[in-house]
């Protein structure tokens, strides 16, 4: 596992620079975004709410980076990512709506985490070494073009990594990194980020 990680580090470093240069910049209105977020609140403002099938927690968004939220919603609108509810919601939002929502979500501070963990977080810390280039050592990164992972639901992170591994979710860098991960690796890495003392939260209404 360590050998595979080291071989990919140079690839990650080069891709980081490319993605940062191609990143978006949010100039939204957080006050307007709070109102516009109502269309998202049914799923993303409910602590512990889970997708029915396959079953995994709907991601926490409070405290997430603006640029990443904008890029994520755009990927649903462009059919690069697929999810029944998200596809329809993304299509209904204007670019200004998306920026406003993203700025609103980014205004939340990181919160204390009391997540239930099933993987081996200690083993996951070592396995996540290659992820630090983009996501930061603990998943609380400062680069707005990459998502914060600290405190995110373990089951959501597992699903995301599985989708990158299978190709169901497309991102050249993540597809390459996930391809060498076993199911145990995926669970342990997800457990590590989900177990951080402070991290993303559920939007409070």
Secondary structure as UniProt FT lines:
FT   HELIX           2..21
FT   HELIX           30..36
FT   HELIX           38..44
FT   TURN            47..48
FT   STRAND          50..51
FT   TURN            52..55
FT   STRAND          56..57
FT   HELIX           66..77
FT   TURN            78..79
FT   HELIX           84..92
FT   HELIX           95..106
FT   STRAND          111..112
FT   HELIX           121..127
FT   HELIX           129..131
FT   HELIX           132..135
FT   TURN            137..138
FT   TURN            144..145
FT   TURN            150..151
FT   HELIX           154..166
FT   HELIX           172..178
FT   TURN            179..180
FT   HELIX           183..194
FT   STRAND          198..199
//
